[in-house]
Every structure is written in structure tokens, then in C-alpha cells.
Amino acid sequence: MTNALPVHRLDLEIGGQSTAPAAYVRADHLGVERLEQEYIRTSSEQPQQQYNYAAPAFDFTSQLVYDEYGLVVRYPGIAVRAA
């Protein structure tokens, strides 16, 4: 479900962009912080949707790919859905 909730909630058109802050829980001490996130919908190759994602606090960017149900198919550097 990684990033699925903001993608569903934002419902961006191709080229649309938005921020979506999230709660980030630090595993080492369970501290909770606000995490700023940015999404830009880049394309839609049916049935998949693609978004450029950024979490500036971690200097992290990636292109996320979702299936027709809005669940992550590919999250480079973190996960790839197995067949």
C-alpha cells in the first residue's frame, strides 16, 4: 500500500502535481515527524499510472508505477511486485 492513499486521494490528471504530507515514524526511537511529499502524475499507460515522487527531507526521488487498482507495481530502490 506504499503511497497508495495519497495517490487515490489526490486523483491527479496527467501533468498535475500536489503535495501530500505524511506522518513518518522513526524505527529507532518511534518518534513521529511530518514528512513532506510531492507527487507529479507523469503518464498513464493503461492500465498503469506513473508518478514522480519526492521526499525532500531524505533527498529522495523516484518514479512510482501503480496498477489499475492504485496499488504499487514498481517503487525503484524499495520494491517491485512479484508476479
PyRosetta script that sets phi, psi and omega in degrees:
from pyrosetta import init, pose_from_sequence

init()
pose = pose_from_sequence("MTNALPVHRLDLEIGGQSTAPAAYVRADHLGVERLEQEYIRTSSEQPQQQYNYAAPAFDFTSQLVYDEYGLVVRYPGIAVRAA")
pose.set_psi(1, 7.4)
pose.set_omega(1, -177.6)
pose.set_phi(2, -49.9)
pose.set_psi(2, 121.0)
pose.set_omega(2, 176.8)
pose.set_phi(3, 63.7)
pose.set_psi(3, 7.2)
pose.set_omega(3, -178.0)
pose.set_phi(4, -68.3)
pose.set_psi(4, -39.7)
pose.set_omega(4, -177.2)
pose.set_phi(5, -61.4)
pose.set_psi(5, -49.5)
pose.set_omega(5, 179.3)
pose.set_phi(6, -65.7)
pose.set_psi(6, -34.7)
pose.set_omega(6, 179.5)
pose.set_phi(7, -63.2)
pose.set_psi(7, -44.0)
pose.set_omega(7, 177.1)
pose.set_phi(8, -63.5)
pose.set_psi(8, -46.1)
pose.set_omega(8, -176.1)
pose.set_phi(9, -66.2)
pose.set_psi(9, -39.6)
pose.set_omega(9, -177.2)
pose.set_phi(10, -73.4)
pose.set_psi(10, -36.7)
pose.set_omega(10, 178.0)
pose.set_phi(11, 46.3)
pose.set_psi(11, 53.6)
pose.set_omega(11, -175.7)
pose.set_phi(12, -74.9)
pose.set_psi(12, 144.2)
pose.set_omega(12, 170.3)
pose.set_phi(13, -79.6)
pose.set_psi(13, 162.2)
pose.set_omega(13, 176.7)
pose.set_phi(14, -57.6)
pose.set_psi(14, 129.3)
pose.set_omega(14, -177.3)
pose.set_phi(15, 91.1)
pose.set_psi(15, -12.7)
pose.set_omega(15, 179.3)
pose.set_phi(16, -73.9)
pose.set_psi(16, 151.2)
pose.set_omega(16, 178.5)
pose.set_phi(17, -141.8)
pose.set_psi(17, 153.2)
pose.set_omega(17, -179.6)
pose.set_phi(18, -161.7)
pose.set_psi(18, 160.7)
pose.set_omega(18, 171.8)
pose.set_phi(19, -100.4)
pose.set_psi(19, 154.4)
pose.set_omega(19, 179.7)
pose.set_phi(20, -150.2)
pose.set_psi(20, 90.0)
pose.set_omega(20, 179.6)
pose.set_phi(21, -63.2)
pose.set_psi(21, 151.0)
pose.set_omega(21, -179.7)
pose.set_phi(22, -137.7)
pose.set_psi(22, 161.5)
pose.set_omega(22, 172.3)
pose.set_phi(23, -86.6)
pose.set_psi(23, 129.9)
pose.set_omega(23, 179.6)
pose.set_phi(24, -116.6)
pose.set_psi(24, 124.4)
pose.set_omega(24, -179.2)
pose.set_phi(25, -102.8)
pose.set_psi(25, 120.1)
pose.set_omega(25, 177.7)
pose.set_phi(26, -75.2)
pose.set_psi(26, 123.8)
pose.set_omega(26, -176.1)
pose.set_phi(27, -66.4)
pose.set_psi(27, -32.4)
pose.set_omega(27, -174.5)
pose.set_phi(28, -71.1)
pose.set_psi(28, -32.3)
pose.set_omega(28, -179.0)
pose.set_phi(29, -136.9)
pose.set_psi(29, 8.2)
pose.set_omega(29, 178.4)
pose.set_phi(30, 59.2)
pose.set_psi(30, 22.5)
pose.set_omega(30, 174.2)
pose.set_phi(31, -71.3)
pose.set_psi(31, 144.1)
pose.set_omega(31, -179.7)
pose.set_phi(32, -108.4)
pose.set_psi(32, 131.2)
pose.set_omega(32, -179.5)
pose.set_phi(33, -130.5)
pose.set_psi(33, 156.7)
pose.set_omega(33, 173.6)
pose.set_phi(34, -80.5)
pose.set_psi(34, 130.3)
pose.set_omega(34, 178.7)
pose.set_phi(35, -115.6)
pose.set_psi(35, 115.4)
pose.set_omega(35, 176.2)
pose.set_phi(36, -76.8)
pose.set_psi(36, 133.4)
pose.set_omega(36, 178.8)
pose.set_phi(37, -130.9)
pose.set_psi(37, 148.3)
pose.set_omega(37, 179.0)
pose.set_phi(38, -128.5)
pose.set_psi(38, 136.3)
pose.set_omega(38, 179.6)
pose.set_phi(39, -126.6)
pose.set_psi(39, 136.1)
pose.set_omega(39, 172.5)
pose.set_phi(40, -130.9)
pose.set_psi(40, 121.0)
pose.set_omega(40, 178.3)
pose.set_phi(41, -79.9)
pose.set_psi(41, 120.4)
pose.set_omega(41, -173.1)
pose.set_phi(42, -99.2)
pose.set_psi(42, -32.9)
pose.set_omega(42, -179.2)
pose.set_phi(43, -165.5)
pose.set_psi(43, 173.9)
pose.set_omega(43, 176.6)
pose.set_phi(44, -144.1)
pose.set_psi(44, 101.9)
pose.set_omega(44, 175.7)
pose.set_phi(45, -104.2)
pose.set_psi(45, 93.1)
pose.set_omega(45, -171.4)
pose.set_phi(46, -45.3)
pose.set_psi(46, 134.4)
pose.set_omega(46, 3.3)
pose.set_phi(47, -92.0)
pose.set_psi(47, 9.7)
pose.set_omega(47, -175.0)
pose.set_phi(48, -92.5)
pose.set_psi(48, 155.6)
pose.set_omega(48, 174.2)
pose.set_phi(49, -123.5)
pose.set_psi(49, 145.9)
pose.set_omega(49, -179.9)
pose.set_phi(50, -123.8)
pose.set_psi(50, 142.3)
pose.set_omega(50, -179.6)
pose.set_phi(51, -135.9)
pose.set_psi(51, 140.6)
pose.set_omega(51, 166.1)
pose.set_phi(52, -86.1)
pose.set_psi(52, 130.8)
pose.set_omega(52, -175.9)
pose.set_phi(53, -121.2)
pose.set_psi(53, 142.4)
pose.set_omega(53, 176.2)
pose.set_phi(54, -141.0)
pose.set_psi(54, 138.2)
pose.set_omega(54, 170.9)
pose.set_phi(55, -124.3)
pose.set_psi(55, 88.0)
pose.set_omega(55, -173.7)
pose.set_phi(56, -55.6)
pose.set_psi(56, -31.8)
pose.set_omega(56, -179.5)
pose.set_phi(57, -60.1)
pose.set_psi(57, -28.3)
pose.set_omega(57, 179.9)
pose.set_phi(58, -106.3)
pose.set_psi(58, 6.0)
pose.set_omega(58, -175.9)
pose.set_phi(59, 51.1)
pose.set_psi(59, 44.6)
pose.set_omega(59, -174.8)
pose.set_phi(60, -115.8)
pose.set_psi(60, 131.1)
pose.set_omega(60, 172.4)
pose.set_phi(61, -134.4)
pose.set_psi(61, 152.2)
pose.set_omega(61, -179.9)
pose.set_phi(62, -163.3)
pose.set_psi(62, 161.1)
pose.set_omega(62, 172.5)
pose.set_phi(63, -106.6)
pose.set_psi(63, 117.0)
pose.set_omega(63, -177.7)
pose.set_phi(64, -97.4)
pose.set_psi(64, 140.2)
pose.set_omega(64, 178.7)
pose.set_phi(65, -119.9)
pose.set_psi(65, 130.3)
pose.set_omega(65, -178.9)
pose.set_phi(66, -117.4)
pose.set_psi(66, 152.1)
pose.set_omega(66, 175.7)
pose.set_phi(67, -84.7)
pose.set_psi(67, -176.1)
pose.set_omega(67, -176.9)
pose.set_phi(68, -66.0)
pose.set_psi(68, -13.7)
pose.set_omega(68, 177.9)
pose.set_phi(69, -96.8)
pose.set_psi(69, -1.1)
pose.set_omega(69, 179.5)
pose.set_phi(70, 85.2)
pose.set_psi(70, 16.5)
pose.set_omega(70, 177.7)
pose.set_phi(71, -99.9)
pose.set_psi(71, 146.6)
pose.set_omega(71, -174.8)
pose.set_phi(72, -66.6)
pose.set_psi(72, 130.6)
pose.set_omega(72, 174.7)
pose.set_phi(73, -100.2)
pose.set_psi(73, -41.3)
pose.set_omega(73, -177.3)
pose.set_phi(74, -143.0)
pose.set_psi(74, 126.3)
pose.set_omega(74, 178.0)
pose.set_phi(75, -131.9)
pose.set_psi(75, 83.9)
pose.set_omega(75, -172.1)
pose.set_phi(76, -49.6)
pose.set_psi(76, 132.7)
pose.set_omega(76, 179.2)
pose.set_phi(77, 84.9)
pose.set_psi(77, -9.4)
pose.set_omega(77, -178.6)
pose.set_phi(78, -125.1)
pose.set_psi(78, -50.8)
pose.set_omega(78, -175.9)
pose.set_phi(79, -159.6)
pose.set_psi(79, 150.9)
pose.set_omega(79, 171.5)
pose.set_phi(80, -136.4)
pose.set_psi(80, 130.1)
pose.set_omega(80, -178.8)
pose.set_phi(81, -68.0)
pose.set_psi(81, 132.8)
pose.set_omega(81, 175.9)
pose.set_phi(82, -79.6)
pose.set_psi(82, 150.9)
pose.set_omega(82, -179.8)
pose.set_phi(83, -66.7)
pose.dump_pdb("model.pdb")
